[in-house]
Amino acid sequence: LLDFYDVINVLGACEIS
């Protein structure tokens, strides 16, 4: 399972893109 912050990074990248 991904770390909590890894998930935040993915979600953040999606919002920025």
Gaussian input, Z-matrix of N, CA and C with variables (Angstrom, degrees):
# hf/3-21g

backbone

0 1
 N
 C     1     B1
 C     2     B2     1     A1
 N     3     B3     2     A2     1     D1
 C     4     B4     3     A3     2     D2
 C     5     B5     4     A4     3     D3
 N     6     B6     5     A5     4     D4
 C     7     B7     6     A6     5     D5
 C     8     B8     7     A7     6     D6
 N     9     B9     8     A8     7     D7
 C    10    B10     9     A9     8     D8
 C    11    B11    10    A10     9     D9
 N    12    B12    11    A11    10    D10
 C    13    B13    12    A12    11    D11
 C    14    B14    13    A13    12    D12
 N    15    B15    14    A14    13    D13
 C    16    B16    15    A15    14    D14
 C    17    B17    16    A16    15    D15
 N    18    B18    17    A17    16    D16
 C    19    B19    18    A18    17    D17
 C    20    B20    19    A19    18    D18
 N    21    B21    20    A20    19    D19
 C    22    B22    21    A21    20    D20
 C    23    B23    22    A22    21    D21
 N    24    B24    23    A23    22    D22
 C    25    B25    24    A24    23    D23
 C    26    B26    25    A25    24    D24
 N    27    B27    26    A26    25    D25
 C    28    B28    27    A27    26    D26
 C    29    B29    28    A28    27    D27
 N    30    B30    29    A29    28    D28
 C    31    B31    30    A30    29    D29
 C    32    B32    31    A31    30    D30
 N    33    B33    32    A32    31    D31
 C    34    B34    33    A33    32    D32
 C    35    B35    34    A34    33    D33
 N    36    B36    35    A35    34    D34
 C    37    B37    36    A36    35    D35
 C    38    B38    37    A37    36    D36
 N    39    B39    38    A38    37    D37
 C    40    B40    39    A39    38    D38
 C    41    B41    40    A40    39    D39
 N    42    B42    41    A41    40    D40
 C    43    B43    42    A42    41    D41
 C    44    B44    43    A43    42    D42
 N    45    B45    44    A44    43    D43
 C    46    B46    45    A45    44    D44
 C    47    B47    46    A46    45    D45
 N    48    B48    47    A47    46    D46
 C    49    B49    48    A48    47    D47
 C    50    B50    49    A49    48    D48

   B1=1.4733
   B2=1.5288
   B3=1.3345
   B4=1.4593
   B5=1.5235
   B6=1.3366
   B7=1.4662
   B8=1.5210
   B9=1.3244
   B10=1.4625
   B11=1.5272
   B12=1.3311
   B13=1.4650
   B14=1.5197
   B15=1.3219
   B16=1.4676
   B17=1.5210
   B18=1.3267
   B19=1.4631
   B20=1.5262
   B21=1.3276
   B22=1.4676
   B23=1.5208
   B24=1.3283
   B25=1.4652
   B26=1.5184
   B27=1.3173
   B28=1.4665
   B29=1.5262
   B30=1.3326
   B31=1.4682
   B32=1.5183
   B33=1.3258
   B34=1.4579
   B35=1.5183
   B36=1.3390
   B37=1.4628
   B38=1.5310
   B39=1.3306
   B40=1.4684
   B41=1.5265
   B42=1.3209
   B43=1.4667
   B44=1.5219
   B45=1.3491
   B46=1.4643
   B47=1.5327
   B48=1.3165
   B49=1.4635
   B50=1.5354
   A1=109.06
   A2=114.44
   A3=118.58
   A4=111.09
   A5=114.65
   A6=118.46
   A7=108.78
   A8=116.54
   A9=121.11
   A10=110.38
   A11=116.87
   A12=120.05
   A13=111.36
   A14=118.44
   A15=120.45
   A16=109.01
   A17=116.70
   A18=120.87
   A19=109.23
   A20=117.25
   A21=121.15
   A22=109.63
   A23=117.27
   A24=120.72
   A25=110.43
   A26=118.11
   A27=121.69
   A28=109.48
   A29=116.66
   A30=120.06
   A31=109.79
   A32=117.79
   A33=121.88
   A34=110.58
   A35=117.01
   A36=120.70
   A37=109.82
   A38=116.98
   A39=120.40
   A40=109.79
   A41=117.57
   A42=120.50
   A43=110.32
   A44=116.79
   A45=121.16
   A46=109.92
   A47=116.60
   A48=119.90
   A49=112.63
   D1=140.35
   D2=-179.16
   D3=-68.77
   D4=153.03
   D5=176.25
   D6=-70.52
   D7=157.30
   D8=-177.44
   D9=-57.20
   D10=-44.92
   D11=-177.65
   D12=-69.86
   D13=-28.70
   D14=176.42
   D15=-62.78
   D16=-40.58
   D17=179.06
   D18=-64.85
   D19=-42.43
   D20=179.12
   D21=-60.34
   D22=-42.02
   D23=179.99
   D24=-61.74
   D25=-42.08
   D26=-179.39
   D27=-65.68
   D28=-47.49
   D29=-179.51
   D30=-63.47
   D31=-41.16
   D32=179.63
   D33=-62.32
   D34=-41.73
   D35=-179.62
   D36=-64.32
   D37=-37.87
   D38=-179.83
   D39=-65.61
   D40=-39.63
   D41=-179.26
   D42=-68.06
   D43=-39.63
   D44=-178.54
   D45=-68.50
   D46=-39.69
   D47=-176.64
   D48=-63.33

